[in-house]
């Protein structure tokens, strides 16, 4: 059944990504749920762009996924391969966070959208458990073809100068509908359902009632007008138990029938049986007493206070598990904003932290930078809702601006929002900051929601406290790392140079990557780049020793091979148990020559003045630190004026699931295609290329050299 046409994701003149691409893929593979993710050019986050088969609310926890998260689609993107989960046990074992939030039976695959080594996004498909235990060859080919089609469209958009970016909110594919029924048959069907003595109703995939027959309204004790367009657990007070919503979620995600019983006051027990498909859920309602040996869960009526819904509880659990994996303050802010805004309903969010007696805006969503600048660095002595929340430790909820104005007469309505929550972030009595949530529709904040938001603030406060300690340690490690690298590159007449060092994304371990440019005479210089095995203080200390040794031997006029041999003997004598790769290049600028020697290091790249780029493979010696008698041959090559020599560590070309030779060839092609620009611009372009090729898991050192002057 073909799904209705929906609007496209536009990418500027002449390029679109039709939503029907995902709809057709779901139809051709029989998938019940489909999610399309795009990787924006300005973010390292996968953003959900199109959703099919489930509601936005169910998909909300995964609206924005950092590229270091333990999520199937991220692994597919990172490893450039398809991920398959054939059972609930597979999900729980490999991705426990996903298993906690969706504890239902389903099968899942995730696939990357890639072209020419560039990652554009990924797709996720779900099937009911009656799908075979493995994907068929035909299904894999269909998925691969679809991903290639998407990648080609996205590549074309980027090349045209109009890259396709995700929408602010993911779009929903319309649910498929059968062909229009004959009016006579439709009327007969309605009459048939109206005459049935049992209740029948229909829910859409968002859980809203679209139809209920007279027997159904009699059984639930409510009129059609109060039910249609509403979710049952929101319209009927006695169904406001998270279990009903959970059964709906289970039916939508697993596409399997499910049931439960609930008591309509004072003492009428009803059996609800849910039958889902791709267009919605049919619900059969009967008195539970009419069924013997009912095995469905029996639920007591909810307490009089407004309960917390199942979706909110799952979202809170998901946020808690995500925050447990967050490292620095920036990660906490991003995770909180990515989860709270789509999952808990606010239109805007601001997270403020205490520093030096002031409340600073650490992160925000939905607010303009100009507005945030007005509230940044507010003294803790000032009387504002955010400050009062942190100084008193008491959360404040304002359903309307009039309520806010009564509490704070000087308040000015600046954000065009309708309701606000100001939540203190406190850990063991110590103020950490404030969380501000703003809603564009009036909100009454019933007690259950206030309790939920207060719990949410507590989770964020604890995560922020841990993150501050992490950031302090990371700053110390980064200072040590950068202190062992050249602060600036020396000026050498006739030679342009640019370098970058980029640490791995997470962890406070210090890397062992290094580079150096050593002037020898007015017309000669030695350049070195290397990578010590492992991470941590030992690797950094050894890196410093190797760099010192290379510098000492290079200034004596030794050949690159001799410099490596002497440094190797030193490393073997130190007996650290660590090895290192290293490449030494001796630049003879007047004669336009370079002598190179390598100890197991990635090959250098040489871009000629005409753009042709070669991969330089001199004979390689063993890694430093293995054999004290190892030999390191020296190779002589030409360095004509205008040529660019690129030296790098393996972090620039290594990504899981990608052949390093293919990645090196892609890097060489990108260098060849680069415009004749400054080396500072070019070195950043090469790093951007590496980022687009996939997530980096290791440190990167990159050094570019260009010979100037007449031939």
C-alpha positions in Angstrom: 0.0 0.0 0.0 1.6 3.3 -1.1 1.7 6.0 1.5 0.3 9.5 0.6 2.7 12.1 -0.7 4.2 14.4 1.9 6.3 17.6 1.8 9.9 17.2 1.0 13.0 18.3 2.9 14.2 21.1 0.7 17.9 21.9 0.2 17.7 24.9 -2.0 17.1 25.3 -5.8 16.8 22.0 -7.7 17.5 19.6 -4.9 15.0 17.8 -2.5 14.9 14.7 -0.4 11.4 13.3 -0.7 9.9 11.9 2.4 8.6 9.2 0.2 12.1 7.7 0.1 11.6 6.5 3.7 8.0 5.6 3.1 8.9 3.5 0.0 11.7 1.8 2.0 9.3 0.9 4.8 6.8 -0.5 2.2 9.4 -2.5 0.3 11.0 -4.1 3.4 7.8 -4.5 5.4 9.2 -2.4 8.2 6.6 -1.1 10.7 8.6 1.9 11.9 11.1 4.1 10.1 13.4 6.9 11.3 15.5 9.1 9.0 18.5 10.9 10.6 20.6 13.6 9.0 24.0 14.8 10.1 24.1 18.7 9.8 27.2 20.3 8.5 27.5 22.5 11.6 26.9 19.8 14.3 28.3 16.5 15.5 24.8 15.3 16.3 22.4 13.0 14.3 19.1 14.8 14.0 15.8 13.0 13.5 14.2 14.4 10.3 11.4 12.1 9.3 9.4 9.6 11.4 7.1 6.9 10.1 5.0 4.3 12.0 5.2 5.9 15.5 4.3 9.2 17.2 6.8 12.0 17.7 6.4 11.5 21.5 7.7 7.9 21.3 10.6 8.9 19.1 11.3 12.1 21.2 14.2 10.6 23.3 16.2 10.0 20.0 15.4 13.3 18.3 19.1 14.4 18.6 21.8 11.7 19.1 25.5 12.7 19.7 28.0 10.8 17.6 29.5 9.2 20.7 26.2 7.7 22.1 25.8 4.0 22.4 22.9 3.8 20.0 22.5 1.5 17.0 22.3 4.2 14.3 25.4 5.9 15.7 27.3 2.6 15.6 26.1 2.1 12.0 27.4 5.6 11.1 30.7 5.2 13.0 31.5 1.8 11.6 30.1 2.4 8.1 28.1 -0.8 8.4 24.6 -2.2 8.9 23.6 -3.0 12.5 21.0 -5.8 13.1 19.2 -6.6 16.4 17.1 -9.7 16.1 15.5 -9.8 19.5 14.7 -8.0 22.7 17.6 -9.8 24.3 20.0 -8.4 21.7 18.7 -4.9 22.4 19.1 -5.3 26.1 22.6 -6.8 25.9 24.1 -4.4 23.3 22.1 -1.2 24.0 20.8 -1.3 27.5 19.6 2.3 27.4 17.4 1.6 24.4 16.1 -1.6 26.1 15.1 0.4 29.2 13.1 3.0 27.3 11.5 0.5 24.8 11.1 -2.8 26.7 9.1 -4.4 24.0 9.5 -7.1 21.4 10.8 -5.8 18.0 13.6 -6.3 15.5 15.8 -3.4 14.4 18.3 -2.5 11.8 20.3 0.7 11.4 22.3 1.7 8.3 24.5 4.6 7.4 23.9 7.0 4.6 27.4 7.4 3.0 28.8 8.5 -0.3 32.5 8.7 -1.2 33.5 8.2 2.4 31.3 11.1 3.6 28.6 10.4 6.2 25.3 12.2 5.6 23.1 10.5 8.2 21.5 7.1 8.9 18.2 5.2 8.9 16.5 3.0 11.5 13.9 0.4 10.7 11.8 -1.8 13.1 9.9 -4.9 12.4 7.5 -7.0 14.5 9.0 -10.2 16.0 7.4 -12.4 13.3 10.0 -11.1 10.9 12.6 -13.8 10.2 15.6 -13.9 12.6 17.9 -12.3 9.9 17.5 -9.8 7.1 17.1 -11.3 3.7 19.5 -10.6 0.9 16.7 -8.7 -0.9 16.0 -6.6 2.2 19.7 -5.7 2.6 19.9 -4.8 -1.1 16.8 -2.6 -0.8 18.2 -0.8 2.3 21.6 -0.3 0.6 19.9 1.1 -2.6 17.8 3.5 -0.6 20.8 4.7 1.4 22.8 5.3 -1.8 19.8 7.1 -3.3 19.6 9.4 -0.2 23.3 9.9 -0.2 23.3 10.9 -3.8 20.6 13.5 -3.2 22.4 14.9 -0.2 25.7 15.0 -2.0 24.1 16.9 -4.9 22.6 19.4 -2.5 26.0 20.0 -0.8 27.8 20.4 -4.1 25.2 22.9 -5.3 26.0 25.1 -2.3 22.6 24.4 -0.7 23.2 21.6 1.8 20.1 19.9 3.1 19.6 20.5 6.8 17.1 18.8 9.1 13.9 20.6 10.0 13.5 22.1 13.5 11.1 19.3 14.3 10.9 15.8 12.7 8.1 15.4 10.2 5.6 12.5 10.5 4.8 10.3 7.6 1.0 10.0 7.3 -0.3 6.6 8.2 -1.3 4.5 5.2 -5.0 4.2 4.6 -6.9 1.6 2.5 -8.5 2.6 -0.7 -11.7 4.5 -0.4 -14.5 2.2 0.5 -17.8 2.1 -1.3 -20.2 4.6 0.5 -22.9 1.9 0.7 -20.4 -0.5 2.3 -19.1 2.2 4.6 -22.6 3.0 5.8 -23.3 -0.7 6.4 -20.1 -1.1 8.3 -21.0 1.8 10.6 -24.4 0.3 11.2 -23.0 -3.1 11.9 -20.5 -1.6 14.5 -23.3 0.5 16.1 -25.5 -2.5 16.7 -22.7 -4.5 18.4 -23.3 -5.1 22.1 -19.5 -4.7 22.7 -17.4 -1.6 22.7 -15.2 -0.7 19.7 -13.0 2.2 19.3 -10.0 3.3 17.2 -6.8 5.1 18.1 -4.4 6.7 15.7 -0.6 6.1 16.0 -0.4 9.1 18.4 -2.9 7.4 20.7 -5.8 9.7 20.0 -9.4 8.4 19.7 -10.7 8.7 16.1 -13.8 6.6 16.5 -15.9 4.9 19.2 -19.3 3.1 18.9 -22.3 3.6 21.2 -21.6 0.5 23.2 -18.1 1.8 23.8 -19.3 5.2 25.1 -21.7 3.4 27.4 -19.0 1.1 28.8 -16.5 3.9 29.5 -19.2 6.3 30.8 -18.3 9.2 28.6 -19.8 10.9 25.5 -18.3 10.9 22.1 -17.6 14.6 22.2 -15.3 14.4 25.2 -13.4 11.4 23.8 -12.8 12.0 20.1 -9.4 13.7 19.4 -8.1 12.9 22.9 -6.0 10.1 24.3 -8.1 7.8 26.6 -5.8 8.1 29.5 -6.1 11.9 29.3 -9.9 12.0 28.8 -10.9 9.4 31.4 -9.7 10.1 34.9 -10.0 6.4 35.9 -7.6 5.4 33.1 -4.9 7.8 34.2 -2.6 5.0 35.1 0.7 4.7 33.3 -0.1 1.1 32.5 -2.7 2.0 29.9 -0.3 4.3 28.1 2.4 1.7 28.3 0.1 -0.9 26.6 -0.5 1.6 23.8 3.2 2.1 23.5 3.8 -1.6 23.4 1.2 -2.1 20.7 2.6 0.7 18.5 6.2 -0.3 18.8 5.8 -4.1 18.7 2.7 -4.2 16.4 1.5 -7.1 18.5 -1.9 -7.4 20.2 -2.0 -6.7 23.9 -4.6 -6.2 26.6 -5.2 -5.1 30.2 -8.2 -4.7 32.6 -9.1 -1.5 34.4 -11.8 -0.6 36.9 -14.3 2.1 36.1 -15.6 3.4 39.4 -17.3 2.3 41.4 -16.8 -1.4 40.6 -17.0 -2.1 36.8 -14.0 -4.0 35.5 -13.4 -3.6 31.8 -11.2 -5.6 29.5 -9.4 -3.6 26.8 -7.8 -5.6 23.9 -5.6 -3.6 21.5 -5.0 -4.8 17.9 -2.4 -2.6 16.1 -1.4 -2.2 12.5 0.4 0.4 10.4 -2.6 2.8 10.4 -3.6 2.7 14.1 -5.0 0.6 16.8 -8.4 -1.1 17.1 -9.6 -1.5 20.7 -12.2 -4.0 21.8 -13.9 -3.2 25.1 -15.9 -5.7 27.1 -16.9 -6.3 30.7 -14.1 -8.3 32.3 -16.6 -10.4 34.2 -17.7 -11.9 30.9 -14.3 -13.6 30.4 -13.0 -16.4 32.5 -9.4 -16.7 33.5 -8.5 -13.2 32.4 -4.7 -13.1 32.2 -4.3 -9.4 31.3 -3.0 -7.1 34.1 -5.7 -5.9 36.5 -5.2 -2.2 37.4 -6.7 -0.5 40.3 -8.1 3.0 39.7 -5.5 5.8 39.8 -5.3 8.0 42.9 -7.0 11.3 42.8 -3.8 13.2 42.2 -2.8 13.6 38.6 -0.4 10.6 37.9 2.7 10.7 35.8 2.3 9.2 32.4 4.2 6.2 31.1 5.9 8.3 28.4 7.2 10.8 30.9 8.5 8.0 33.1 10.3 6.4 30.2 11.7 9.8 29.1 12.9 10.5 32.7 14.6 7.0 32.7 16.2 7.7 29.4 17.5 11.1 30.5 19.0 9.5 33.7 20.9 6.8 31.7 22.1 9.4 29.2 23.3 11.8 31.9 25.2 8.9 33.6 27.3 8.7 30.4 27.9 12.4 30.1 31.4 13.7 30.6 31.9 17.4 30.7 29.5 20.3 31.4 29.0 20.8 27.7 27.8 17.2 27.3 25.4 17.6 30.2 23.9 20.8 28.8 23.5 19.3 25.3 21.9 16.1 26.6 19.5 17.9 28.9 18.4 20.3 26.1 18.2 17.5 23.5 16.0 15.4 25.8 13.9 17.9 27.7 12.7 20.1 24.8 11.3 17.3 22.6 10.2 14.9 25.4 8.8 17.0 28.2 7.0 19.8 26.3 8.8 23.1 26.8 9.4 25.3 23.8 12.6 26.8 25.3 15.1 26.0 27.9 18.0 27.8 29.6 20.5 26.1 31.9 22.4 28.5 34.2 25.3 27.7 36.5 26.7 29.5 39.5 30.3 30.9 39.2 31.9 33.7 41.2 28.7 34.8 42.8 26.8 35.1 39.5 24.4 33.0 37.5 25.8 32.4 34.0 23.9 31.0 31.0 25.7 27.8 30.2 23.4 26.6 27.5 20.0 27.2 26.0 17.5 25.9 23.4 14.7 27.9 21.8 15.9 31.2 23.1 17.9 33.7 21.0 21.5 34.5 22.0 20.5 38.2 22.3 17.9 37.4 24.9 20.2 35.1 26.8 22.9 37.8 26.9 20.5 40.0 28.9 20.3 37.5 31.7 23.8 36.2 31.6 26.0 36.8 34.7 23.1 38.0 36.9 24.4 38.6 40.5 23.1 36.2 43.1 22.1 39.2 45.0 19.5 40.2 42.3 15.8 39.2 42.7 14.8 37.2 39.6 13.0 33.9 39.4 16.1 32.0 38.4 18.2 33.6 41.1 15.5 33.1 43.8 15.1 29.4 42.8 18.8 28.8 43.5 19.1 30.9 46.6 16.0 29.5 48.3 16.2 26.0 46.8 12.5 26.1 46.1 11.1 25.5 42.5 8.7 28.1 41.1 5.9 27.4 38.6 4.0 30.2 36.8 1.0 29.1 34.7 0.7 32.7 33.2 2.7 35.8 32.9 0.2 37.5 35.3 1.3 34.9 38.0 4.9 35.7 37.2 4.2 39.5 37.4 2.5 39.1 40.8 5.6 37.4 42.2 8.0 39.8 40.5 6.4 43.2 39.8 9.4 44.5 37.8 9.2 41.5 35.4 8.9 42.3 31.7 7.5 39.9 29.2 10.5 39.4 26.9 10.3 35.8 25.5 6.7 35.6 24.2 6.1 32.4 26.2 2.9 31.6 28.2 4.1 29.5 31.2 7.4 29.0 33.0 9.1 26.7 35.5 12.2 27.8 37.5 14.0 24.8 39.0 17.0 24.9 41.4 19.9 22.7 40.7 21.3 21.7 44.1 23.6 18.8 45.2 24.0 18.0 48.9 23.0 21.5 49.8 25.4 23.1 47.4 23.9 25.3 44.7 25.0 24.3 41.2 22.6 26.4 39.1 19.1 26.9 37.8 17.0 25.3 35.0 14.5 27.5 33.3 11.7 25.9 31.2 9.3 28.0 29.1 6.2 26.8 27.3 4.4 28.5 24.4 1.0 27.3 25.6 -0.6 27.9 29.1 0.3 25.1 31.5 -1.3 24.4 34.9 1.7 22.3 36.3 -0.3 19.7 38.2 1.4 18.2 41.2 2.6 15.1 39.3 4.3 17.2 36.7 5.9 19.4 39.3 7.3 16.3 41.0 8.6 15.0 37.6 10.3 18.3 36.7 11.8 18.6 40.2 13.2 15.0 39.8 14.5 16.0 36.4 16.3 19.0 37.9 17.9 16.8 40.5 19.3 14.5 37.9 20.8 17.4 36.0 22.3 18.9 39.1 24.1 15.7 40.0 25.3 15.3 36.4 26.6 18.9 36.4 28.5 18.4 39.6 30.3 15.3 38.2 30.9 17.2 34.9 32.6 20.1 36.6 35.1 17.7 38.2 35.6 16.0 34.8 36.2 19.4 33.1 38.8 20.4 35.7 40.7 17.1 35.2 40.4 17.4 31.4 41.7 21.0 31.5 44.7 19.8 33.5 45.3 17.0 31.0 45.0 19.3 28.0 47.4 21.8 29.6 50.0 19.0 30.0 49.4 17.8 26.4 49.7 21.2 24.8 52.6 22.1 27.0 54.6 19.3 25.3 53.8 20.6 21.8 55.3 23.6 20.1 53.4 26.8 21.1 54.1 28.3 17.7 55.8 27.1 14.5 59.1 28.9 13.8 59.4 31.2 10.8 61.6 29.8 8.1 62.2 31.9 4.9 60.6 30.4 1.9 58.5 27.9 3.9 54.8 28.3 4.9 53.6 26.0 7.7 50.4 25.2 9.5 49.6 22.6 12.2 46.7 21.4 14.3 46.4 19.0 17.2 43.0 17.7 18.1 42.5 15.4 21.1 40.1 12.5 21.0 36.5 13.5 21.8 36.0 11.9 25.2 38.1 10.9 28.1 40.7 12.7 30.1 43.5 10.5 28.9 46.4 12.4 27.4 47.4 11.4 23.9 50.9 10.7 22.6 50.7 12.5 19.2 53.3 15.1 18.5 54.8 17.2 15.7 57.8 19.6 15.5 59.4 22.0 13.0 63.1 22.5 13.7 65.2 25.2 11.9 68.7 23.9 11.2 70.2 26.6 9.0 68.7 29.6 7.2 67.9 27.3 4.3 67.3 23.9 5.9 64.9 22.5 8.5 63.7 19.2 9.9 60.1 18.3 10.4 59.0 15.4 12.6 55.6 13.9 13.4 54.9 10.9 15.6 52.4 8.9 17.7 53.2 7.1 20.9 51.2 3.9 21.6 48.3 4.3 24.0 47.1 7.3 26.1 47.7 8.6 29.6 50.5 10.4 31.4 53.1 7.7 30.5 52.4 8.1 26.8 52.6 11.9 27.1 55.8 11.7 29.0 57.4 9.4 26.5 56.2 11.7 23.7 58.0 14.6 25.3 61.2 12.5 25.5 61.0 11.4 21.9 60.4 14.9 20.7 63.4 16.1 22.7 65.6 13.3 21.3 64.5 14.0 17.7 65.2 17.7 18.1 68.7 17.0 19.6 69.7 14.6 16.9 68.2 16.6 14.0 70.3 19.7 14.8 73.5 17.8 14.4 73.0 17.3 10.7 72.2 13.6 10.9 70.1 12.1 8.1 66.4 11.3 8.9 67.3 7.6 9.1 70.1 8.2 11.6 67.8 10.4 13.7 65.2 7.6 13.9 67.9 5.0 14.6 69.3 7.0 17.5 65.9 7.8 18.9 65.0 4.1 18.6 68.0 3.1 20.7 67.1 5.6 23.4 63.5 4.3 23.5 64.7 0.7 23.7 67.1 1.6 26.6 64.2 3.3 28.5 62.3 0.0 28.3 58.9 1.7 28.8 57.0 -1.1 27.1 55.5 1.5 24.7 56.1 1.8 21.0 55.9 4.8 18.8 55.6 5.6 15.1 57.5 8.5 13.7 58.3 10.2 10.4 61.3 12.5 9.9 61.6 14.9 6.9 64.8 16.9 6.2 63.9 20.0 4.0 66.6 21.3 1.7 64.9 24.5 0.5 67.5 25.9 -2.0 67.7 22.5 -3.8 63.9 21.8 -3.5 64.6 18.4 -2.0 63.2 16.4 0.9 64.8 13.4 2.6 62.4 11.2 4.5 62.5 8.2 6.8 59.7 6.5 8.6 59.3 4.2 11.6 55.9 2.6 10.8 54.2 5.9 10.4 51.3 6.7 8.0 52.6 7.9 4.6 53.1 11.6 3.8 51.1 13.2 1.0 52.7 15.5 -1.6 50.4 17.8 -3.6 52.3 19.1 -6.7 51.7 22.7 -8.0 49.3 21.4 -10.6 47.2 19.7 -8.0 48.3 16.1 -8.6 48.8 14.5 -5.3 51.0 11.5 -4.5 51.1 9.2 -1.5 54.8 8.9 -0.4 55.7 5.4 0.6 59.4 5.4 1.7 60.8 2.0 2.9 59.6 1.7 6.5 61.5 0.6 9.5 60.0 -1.0 12.7 58.2 1.1 15.2 60.5 2.8 17.7 61.1 0.8 20.8 61.0 -2.7 19.4 64.5 -3.6 18.2 67.6 -1.4 19.1 69.3 -2.5 16.0 66.5 -1.6 13.6 67.5 0.2 10.4 65.6 3.2 8.9 66.4 3.9 5.2 66.2 7.4 3.9 64.4 8.4 0.7 65.0 11.5 -1.3 62.2 13.2 -3.2 61.6 16.6 -5.0 59.8 19.5 -3.3 59.1 22.0 -6.1 58.0 25.5 -5.3 54.2 25.6 -4.6 54.1 22.0 -3.5 52.3 21.0 -0.3 53.7 18.3 2.0 51.1 16.9 4.4 52.2 14.9 7.5 49.6 13.4 9.9 49.0 10.8 12.5 46.7 7.9 12.0 43.8 9.5 13.9 43.1 11.5 10.7 42.4 8.5 8.6 41.3 5.7 11.0 37.6 5.1 11.5 36.1 1.8 12.6 34.9 -0.3 9.7 36.9 1.7 7.1 40.1 0.4 5.3 42.9 2.8 6.1 44.3 2.7 2.6 40.9 3.7 1.2 40.7 6.5 3.8 44.2 7.7 2.9 43.3 7.7 -0.8 40.2 9.7 0.0 42.3 12.2 2.0 44.7 12.5 -0.9 41.8 13.1 -3.3 40.4 15.8 -1.0 43.8 17.5 -0.8 44.2 17.4 -4.6 40.7 18.9 -5.1 41.3 21.7 -2.6 41.5 25.3 -3.8 44.8 27.1 -3.9 44.2 28.7 -0.4 46.3 29.5 2.6 47.6 26.5 4.6 45.6 27.7 7.7 42.4 27.3 5.6 43.6 24.1 4.1 44.5 22.4 7.3 41.0 23.1 8.7 39.5 21.8 5.5 41.3 18.5 5.9 40.1 18.2 9.5 36.6 18.9 8.3 36.9 16.2 5.7 38.0 13.7 8.4 35.0 14.6 10.5 32.6 14.1 7.6 34.2 10.7 6.9 33.1 9.4 10.3 33.5 9.9 14.1 37.1 10.1 15.3 38.3 7.8 18.0 41.9 8.9 18.3 44.0 12.0 18.7 45.0 13.8 15.5 48.2 15.7 14.7 48.4 17.4 11.2 51.2 19.4 9.8 51.2 21.1 6.3 54.3 22.6 4.6 54.5 24.6 1.4 57.7 25.7 -0.4 57.7 29.2 -1.8 60.1 30.8 -4.1 61.2 30.5 -7.8 62.2 27.1 -9.2 
